[in-house]
Amino acid sequence: MLAAAFAALPLLSCSDGAPASGEQTPGADEDRTRVVLLGTGTPNADPRRSGPSVAIIVDGRSYIVDAGPGIVRRAAAAAEQGIAALAPAALRTAFLTHLHTDHTVGLPDLIFTPWVLERDVPLQLIGPPGSEAMVAHLLAAFEEDVRIRLDGLEPANPSGHRVIVREVREGTVYDDGTVRVTAFPVLHGSWPVALGYRFDTPDRSIVISGDTRYTDAIVRACDGCDVLIHEVYSEVGFARRDSVWKEYHASFHTSSSELAALASQARPGLLILYHQLMWGTTPDELVAEVRRGWDGRVVFGEDLQVF
């Protein structure tokens, strides 16, 4: 049943001003930069949504932010529908915003599955402190698998399962001459380091919040950016929660009215909602909550949308 639900999801192209999913973008194939939502979910096991993951595609190369559950199969679905940069063997560069499980459970998938499918270079991984230890433990956990593949009958290459990890906190963390990535700290409850990222490409500026409560750091990072991809929770749904969960969510996440206030200052060309905590609120209702405080372009993000 779950496999069927995942397979049924179409790859949707959305115009920058799309209020809902499914609008086609004239000339989208001519853009040098595209944003693909590989996963828009939360820790809730929603079969329609993979865990948080966003792909930035620039000149046919992919840059992945976060590795929620289902990441490689979501990328393969996008590749099957025409985005070759998301073929498993092409997944070579990734960034982690923080180390919560819903953003990292797909990391062993990202390390090993593309290797099994013939990626022959190490995964380059950039993330907050703790990323190196996490990768070391994952490699140790799958050590016997690697040994069997390398020493057995499988024609596995010796490099594609390796990971080059760089731990960062803020500032320019990546620049390959085409794409520059800047990390900035965000506020995610009791996490000592959680990051957002700004991508500057030849034709677009894109900011990804990761998980965070309201912070001026995102206002400064965006500052009129083309696209802001931001987590959010419904204030109407929040009112239904008990006091313990309210305290948690207010410390770790951003409400719809707070996001509206943030967007009014940050002035993105397009605001994409992802990692949406709903608690019974519909997508249209959540968008309406945001629009009460901000009249710019906003879309409720769905898995496999392309912008």
C-alpha positions in Angstrom: 0.0 0.0 0.0 2.7 2.5 0.9 4.7 1.7 -2.2 1.7 2.3 -4.3 1.0 5.6 -2.5 4.6 6.8 -3.2 4.5 5.7 -6.8 1.3 7.6 -7.5 2.8 10.9 -6.7 3.4 12.9 -9.9 6.3 15.3 -10.5 4.7 18.7 -10.5 6.1 21.9 -12.0 4.9 25.0 -10.3 5.0 28.6 -11.3 6.6 31.1 -8.9 3.2 32.6 -8.1 1.3 29.3 -7.9 -1.2 29.3 -5.0 -1.5 25.5 -5.3 0.3 22.6 -6.9 0.2 21.5 -10.5 0.6 24.7 -12.5 3.0 24.4 -15.4 5.9 26.8 -15.6 6.5 28.3 -19.1 10.2 27.9 -20.0 11.1 26.0 -16.8 13.4 23.7 -18.8 15.4 26.8 -19.8 16.2 27.8 -16.2 19.7 27.0 -15.0 18.4 26.5 -11.4 15.5 24.4 -10.3 14.2 23.5 -6.8 12.8 20.0 -6.3 11.0 19.1 -3.1 12.0 15.5 -2.4 10.3 15.4 0.9 8.1 17.9 2.8 7.1 15.8 5.8 7.6 15.7 9.5 8.3 12.9 11.9 4.7 11.8 11.4 4.6 8.7 9.1 2.4 10.2 6.4 2.6 7.8 3.4 2.1 10.8 1.0 5.2 12.6 2.3 8.8 11.6 2.6 11.0 13.1 5.3 12.5 16.6 4.8 14.8 16.9 1.8 15.2 19.6 -0.9 17.3 19.3 -4.0 18.8 22.4 -5.8 19.6 21.5 -9.4 22.0 23.8 -11.2 23.3 23.2 -14.7 22.5 19.5 -14.4 24.1 19.0 -11.0 22.3 18.2 -7.7 22.8 19.7 -4.3 20.8 17.9 -1.6 19.7 19.5 1.7 18.7 17.0 4.4 18.2 13.3 4.2 14.7 12.4 5.4 13.4 8.8 5.0 12.7 7.9 1.4 15.2 10.3 -0.1 16.8 8.1 -2.7 13.5 6.7 -4.0 12.1 10.2 -4.2 15.2 11.3 -6.1 14.8 8.3 -8.4 11.2 9.2 -9.0 12.2 12.7 -10.1 14.9 11.3 -12.3 12.5 8.9 -14.0 10.3 11.9 -14.8 13.2 13.9 -16.5 15.5 15.4 -13.9 18.6 13.4 -14.6 20.7 15.1 -11.9 18.6 13.2 -9.4 19.5 9.7 -10.7 20.9 7.8 -7.7 24.5 7.7 -9.0 24.4 11.5 -9.5 23.7 12.2 -5.8 27.2 13.4 -4.7 26.8 16.6 -2.6 24.7 17.0 0.4 24.1 19.3 3.4 22.5 18.7 6.8 20.6 21.4 8.6 20.7 19.5 12.0 20.8 15.9 13.2 17.2 15.2 14.2 16.2 11.8 13.0 13.5 13.0 10.5 16.3 14.9 8.7 18.9 12.1 8.8 17.2 8.7 8.8 17.8 8.7 5.1 21.5 9.3 5.4 22.6 5.7 5.2 20.3 5.4 2.1 22.1 8.4 0.6 25.5 6.9 1.4 25.0 3.3 0.3 22.2 3.1 -2.3 23.8 5.3 -4.9 27.1 3.3 -4.4 25.2 0.1 -5.0 23.8 1.8 -8.1 27.3 2.7 -9.3 28.2 6.0 -7.9 32.0 5.8 -8.0 33.0 8.9 -6.0 32.6 9.6 -2.2 29.6 11.5 -1.0 30.5 15.0 0.0 28.6 15.9 3.2 28.5 19.2 4.9 26.7 19.6 8.2 26.8 20.8 11.8 29.0 19.4 14.5 28.2 15.8 15.2 27.9 15.0 11.5 31.3 13.2 11.4 30.5 11.0 14.3 27.1 10.1 12.9 28.7 9.1 9.6 31.4 7.1 11.4 28.8 5.1 13.3 26.8 4.4 10.1 29.8 3.2 8.2 30.6 0.9 11.2 27.1 -0.4 11.2 27.2 -1.4 7.6 30.8 -2.6 7.6 29.9 -6.2 6.9 27.7 -5.2 4.0 30.6 -3.2 2.5 33.0 -6.1 3.0 30.6 -8.6 1.2 30.1 -6.2 -1.7 33.8 -5.5 -2.1 35.2 -9.0 -1.5 32.3 -11.0 -3.0 31.0 -11.5 -6.5 29.4 -8.1 -6.8 31.4 -5.8 -9.1 31.3 -2.9 -6.5 33.7 0.0 -6.8 35.9 0.9 -3.9 35.1 4.6 -3.5 31.3 5.2 -3.9 30.4 4.2 -0.3 33.0 6.6 1.3 32.0 10.0 2.7 34.0 13.2 3.0 32.5 15.0 5.9 33.0 18.7 6.8 31.5 20.1 9.9 30.5 23.8 9.8 28.7 26.4 11.8 28.3 29.5 9.7 29.7 31.5 6.8 30.5 30.3 3.2 30.7 26.6 3.4 30.8 25.6 -0.2 31.7 27.2 -3.5 32.4 25.3 -6.7 32.5 28.3 -9.0 28.9 27.9 -10.0 27.1 27.6 -6.7 28.0 29.3 -3.4 26.4 28.0 -0.2 26.3 30.1 3.0 25.3 28.5 6.3 23.7 30.5 9.1 22.6 29.5 12.6 18.9 29.1 13.4 17.1 28.5 16.7 15.7 25.0 17.0 14.8 24.4 20.6 17.6 22.7 22.6 19.8 21.8 19.6 23.2 23.6 20.2 23.8 24.0 16.5 21.1 24.0 13.8 21.6 25.6 10.4 19.9 27.2 7.5 21.5 27.5 4.1 21.5 30.1 1.3 22.3 29.0 -2.2 23.5 31.6 -4.7 23.4 30.3 -8.3 23.9 32.0 -11.6 20.2 32.9 -11.8 18.6 32.5 -8.4 19.0 32.9 -4.7 17.4 30.3 -2.5 17.2 30.1 1.3 16.2 26.9 3.2 15.3 27.4 6.8 15.7 23.8 8.1 13.8 23.4 11.4 13.7 26.6 13.4 11.5 29.0 15.5 11.3 32.6 14.3 14.8 34.1 13.9 16.0 37.3 12.3 18.9 35.3 10.9 16.6 34.1 8.1 15.4 37.6 7.4 19.0 38.7 7.0 19.9 35.6 4.9 17.0 36.0 2.5 16.9 39.8 2.2 14.8 39.8 -1.0 15.9 36.3 -2.1 14.1 34.6 -5.0 12.9 31.6 -3.0 12.5 31.0 0.7 11.6 27.5 1.8 10.5 27.6 5.4 9.0 25.2 7.9 5.7 26.2 9.6 3.0 25.1 11.9 -0.7 26.0 11.8 -1.8 28.3 14.6 -5.4 26.9 14.4 -4.0 23.3 14.8 -1.7 24.5 17.5 -4.6 25.6 19.6 -5.8 22.0 19.7 -2.5 20.7 21.3 -2.0 20.2 25.0 0.2 22.6 27.0 3.3 20.3 27.0 3.3 20.1 23.2 2.6 23.8 22.8 5.7 24.6 24.8 7.7 22.2 22.7 6.5 23.5 19.3 6.8 27.1 20.2 10.4 26.6 21.1 11.3 24.4 18.1 9.1 25.7 15.2 7.6 28.7 13.5 3.9 29.6 13.6 2.0 30.7 10.5 1.7 34.3 11.9 5.4 34.4 12.8 6.3 33.2 9.3 4.1 35.9 7.8 5.9 38.6 9.8 9.3 37.1 8.9 8.3 37.0 5.2 7.2 40.6 5.3 10.7 41.6 6.4 12.6 39.1 4.3 10.6 39.8 1.1 11.2 36.6 -0.8 9.9 36.4 -4.4 8.3 33.1 -3.5 7.6 31.5 -0.1 7.4 27.7 -0.1 5.9 26.1 3.0 7.4 22.7 4.0 7.7 20.5 7.1 4.1 21.7 7.7 2.7 20.7 11.1 -1.1 20.8 10.5 -3.0 18.9 13.3 -6.2 18.8 11.2 -5.7 22.0 9.2 -6.0 21.8 5.4 -3.3 23.0 3.1 -5.6 25.9 1.9 -6.3 26.9 5.4 -2.6 27.0 6.3 -1.8 29.1 3.3 -4.7 31.4 4.3 -3.2 31.7 7.8 0.1 32.9 6.3 -1.6 35.2 3.9 -3.4 37.1 6.7 -0.1 38.6 7.5 1.7 38.6 4.2 0.4 39.3 0.7 3.3 37.9 -1.3 3.6 34.7 -3.3 3.2 31.6 -1.1 2.7 27.9 -2.0 2.1 24.8 0.1 4.9 22.5 -0.7 4.2 18.9 -1.8 6.6 16.1 -2.5 8.1 16.1 -6.0 7.1 19.6 -6.9 9.5 21.5 -9.0 10.0 25.3 -8.9 
